[in-house]
Amino acid sequence: MDWILNRFVSSEPVKKLIDEQNELFRKLGLDREDGLLFLNSLSDKSLEFVQERSVGMASEHHVFFSALARKNKNLQRVLEIGTFQGETSRLLGKLFPEAEVESLDLPDEERVKSKIYAYAHGMNFASNESAVSRIKYLKQNSLRLVEFSGCYDLIWVDGNHLSPYTISDIVNSVRLMSNQGYLVCDDIYLKKPFLEVNADLSAISIIKALSEAGIISFVLIRKRLGARFNNILSGHKYIAIIRKRS
């Protein structure tokens, strides 16, 4: 019984998955363990990753950003698509103190109408009043990224996970990413998840198409490393690390 529980229920990181994840970080030129140590050293206990890591829920994108910060502190512009409560934008601001950080999410009335955050009823959303002063919060539909110009050194895509929004967000982000920049996409599935209704395969489809066209290269890292999040019922959720091809 314990073996079954550990295989399907435990949130504790699995050693085999940790080793695989460390190797993927090395292929990206990053030190995952160093990034994790740096992340855990941050003093702001209100940050989401501190709370979630205590119950095995923290996402590996936090570790990736931390490892990237340890390697490259010269990022000038950072864009987040999908602000929600603003935890990740605050973390990005902390990790890259010299960078201009922008975070984009739906206007309040459009968010309520679309019911995209229906699961978050009663939660507080990031607002200009609660925002970190150096972070620019933008209230607009991410489809308007087609009107954006300039370059970003790091883009985090965590908006609407369904087509056509995912496709639009990724294509626009590739266009806006600097030649040496990083595009990081959340919640990538390789197969339609059994239990997740608010997900499709549009993200991996457009990423593969852009790769096959010679526009980008990409690496998939696991979103979480516990058995609970990597089994036949929950599916296997990944984070895509995307670079432009020269």
Secondary structure as UniProt FT lines:
FT   HELIX           2..8
FT   HELIX           15..27
FT   TURN            28..29
FT   HELIX           32..41
FT   TURN            45..46
FT   HELIX           48..53
FT   TURN            54..56
FT   HELIX           60..71
FT   STRAND          77..81
FT   TURN            84..85
FT   HELIX           87..95
FT   TURN            97..98
FT   STRAND          100..105
FT   HELIX           108..114
FT   TURN            115..117
FT   HELIX           118..120
FT   TURN            121..122
FT   TURN            128..130
FT   TURN            133..134
FT   STRAND          135..139
FT   HELIX           142..147
FT   STRAND          152..157
FT   TURN            163..164
FT   HELIX           165..176
FT   STRAND          177..189
FT   HELIX           202..212
FT   TURN            213..214
FT   STRAND          216..222
FT   HELIX           227..229
FT   STRAND          230..231
FT   TURN            232..234
FT   STRAND          235..244
//
